């Protein structure tokens, strides 16, 4: 049976479709890597979270202690 007007009957078209397929696959991998990096930066890399904000440091200073950042109700100080 002979292929009519298909990629198999035209090698140049088959090659072009193959290249497009590879390009789409590479683009998908790049997008997946970007999504993973953004997810990590937004949801995982927080050392401490207080009221929805990420902070790098947490020090419990007591009720009378001074705080250079944000002081929580349990007398801990959050700052970057």
N, C-alpha and C positions, 0 to 999 in steps of 0.2 A: 504494500500500500504506500503510495507516494504522499508526502506531506505537502499540502498546498497552503501558501501564505502563512506559514508558522515560523517561529524562530529557528526551528531545526532545519528548515530549508534555506535559511539565509544566515550564514555564519557571522556576518558583520552585525546583524541584529541580535543574534544570540550573544555575541561578545559584549555588545552594548548593554543588554539586559543583565548579563552577569556582572558587569561593572557597577550598574545601578544597584543591584542586589547587595554587592559588597559595600557600597557607599552607605546604603540604608542600615546595614548591620553595624558598621562602624559608628554611625551617628547614634544608633540605639545604645551602643555600649558607652559612648561618651556621655549621653544624657543620663544613663543609669549611674555612672560614676559621679557625675555632678550632683544628682539627687542624694546619693549616699553621703557625700561630703557635706552638703547643706544640712541634711538630717543630723549628722554627727555634731556639727557646729551649733545647731539650734537646740537640740534636745539632749545631747549626751555630754557635751563639754563643760557644762555648768558644774563648778565645784560646789557652790551653795546657791540655793534659790530661796528668795524671800519675797513674798507678795508678787510673784510672777517675774521678778528681775533676777538675773544671774550676777553673782558676786564671786570673786576669787578667794576672799578671806572671810573667816568668821571667828570672832573672839568674844567669849563670854566675859563681860567686864563687871557684872554685878549692877545692882540698881543705882549705885552712886558713882560708878565708873564713867570716865569720859569716853566719847566715841567720835571718831573722825568720819564715820560713814552713817549708816542707817541703823538705829537701835530698835531692836524688836521688843515685844512685850515680855519676853523671857530674859531680858537684859543681855542679849548678845548683840554684838556690833558686826554688821556686814559692810565690807568695803572692797574696792578693787586696787 
